[in-house]
Amino acid sequence: MYMKMKAFLMFVLLFLCSMGTKAQDLGANYNENIDYPITEIEMLKQSKVNWVRGFVNIPTLFLQNENGKIVGVKEEAIKTHIPTLKFIQAKKALGDRVKFILSLKIPFELYTDTVPKVGTKEMEYIFRATEVLLQTYQMAQNIDILVMGNEPEWENALDTDLCHADGEDYRAFLNEFANRLTTWKQANGWTFDIYAGALNRVSELPKSETVPAVVSVVNNNPNVVGLDLHVHALNINQAEDDFRIIRNKYGVTKKLICTEFSMVRALNPHVADALGEWGTKNGYTAGMKIYEYLNLIAEKANAGTPVSAAEFKSLFESYSWYPKNWYKTFYEVFKKYDTYAITGRFSVVPGGARAVYDANTEMWELGGIYFSRYLGLDANGFYNPNPLLYPDFIAAQNGLAISSLVEGQQELFISWGNGVDKTGVLSVTDKDGTEVVRQPLDSESDYTLVENLVPGTTYHVALLKSDDSVLWEDDVKTKLVTGEFPLLKYQQVDGYALVQLLNLPADAASYKLKVDGREIDIVNKNLNGQVLTAEVAYKDGSVETLSATIRK
């Protein structure tokens, strides 16, 4: 026996993350501010969100325009785009437990009079810019979902009836886009899912040409996994109206995600309402306006003397127009229509585009879960939560059957949530319908590790009752082998240290994981050491040792 000379020291980042389940998973939406997540890593970990979403404006950032025509690609601008780098840094800091969604905003009305025809130079420039973006900083390898478009009803040419004037051209564009993306995925080994969208106000646009065009692509293009919906409701019933129309009228059976949702349109007309009797009772004037109150409490929070959460909540709940528990109502709709991923506004911090409120300011910020701008920080330096939404957010998280799910190349780690039924049975079925794993949950353990899976393979994973009815289910794909040499990786997931050996060669006979020479398992309560090693024994009798320094 001899030691292979491949042994080397690898420094691997320790990923500290803790997430939610697959179906109806909650996440954080950052819109165009894709450089923000890296500044809120600890908040994202603490919140246990499962998704992070942002968008990039392809034409504004990365295309050249002359006289209303796309005439080129700003490739250097793409390759040096710092927000993109920070977006990827956030993904790496959060680890495999947090999935990332990238939406591509392509507002044609800013650059062209109409949607470019398939095969034109203008369309090819859009595709080239997208391809370079996906290659830059390994963007494609670090996202799980890519959404083609962002509210195209408003961002393409519209006719006087608010109907899309280029429905057929947009349909052709999306189909070609999905096919190009698929070609690039196959050529590069990328694994992200392709979605179309994001449709907005579906129930309000019965004459729209855009909606049926997008839905047609979702329903008929096999390369498209699902549809993204944005629900900025004017009334609380609209949340379900949009989903019902998409499922029932348009017959969409593929996955749905919702990357933006709010009640901002119901709140905006009241930004200049007076505090009235509530103001008099709580130390303010009856004539003070809501926007004046928001500016005042922002100043108090900035000075370290924020108002109480109880005061803030009581103000808005004193108004009959405020839709109490709207977050809970939306989440119930998401569950009813089996929404795969849900990302809403995450944080409201000092500064930003709405640094000072006035009588015309839109109240987007009231939809944030965390509220440091208005309610300051807690004793540990974390953002204080928004009392209007946070209780319903936490209730939704606590009701999840799955707290965390990490896909490896040959294993699947599931951390069970508070909503799990421990009398259930875990079933894992391969693409041929063969059940490869069936095991009861361990009532004494809060996780399950499934091993000996095939890399790059989709499995149907389900938590079943004793009568085989489904409590939770999802299609999960193990990670692809991405190199010729073994690689050590470790990360924190819901209080456990998960150690994975990736890219295990076919001629490997076995391996052992150790910390400071002490043998350990794949799942550990903690590592309690400094040097993590893997000893890989090969069929020819040789041994390869890999090492990683554990970073606390």
GITAVEN-V883958 format. One line per field, one symbol per residue. ss: DSSP state (H for helix, E for strand, C for the rest). Layout:
ss=???
This chain:
ss=CCECCCCEEEECCCEEECCCCCCCEEEEECCCCCCCHHHHHHHHHHHCCCEEEEEEEHHHHHEEEECCEEEEECHHHHHCCHHHHHHHHHHHHHCCCCEEEEEEECCHHHCCCCCCCCCCHHHHHHHHHHHHHHHHHHHHHHCCEEEECCCHHHHCCECCCCCECCHHHHHHHHHHHHHHHHHHHHHHCCCCEEEEEEEECHHHCCCCHHHHHHHHHHHHCCCCCEEEEEEECCCCCHHHHHHHHHHHHCCCCCEEEEEEEECHHHHHHHCCCECHHHHHHCCCCCCCEHHHHHHHHHHHHHCCCCCCHHHHHHHHHCCCCCCCCHHHHHHHHHHHCCEEEEEEECECCCCCCCCCCCCCCCCHHHHCCECHHHHCECCCCCECECCCCHHHHHHHHHCCCEEEEEECCCCEEEEECCCCCCCCEEEEECCCCCEEEEEECCCCCCEEEECCCCCCCEEEEEEECCCCCEEEEEEEECCCCCCCCCEEEEEEECCEEEEEEECCCCCEEEEEEEECCEEECCEECCCCCCEEEEEEEECCCCEEEEEEECCC
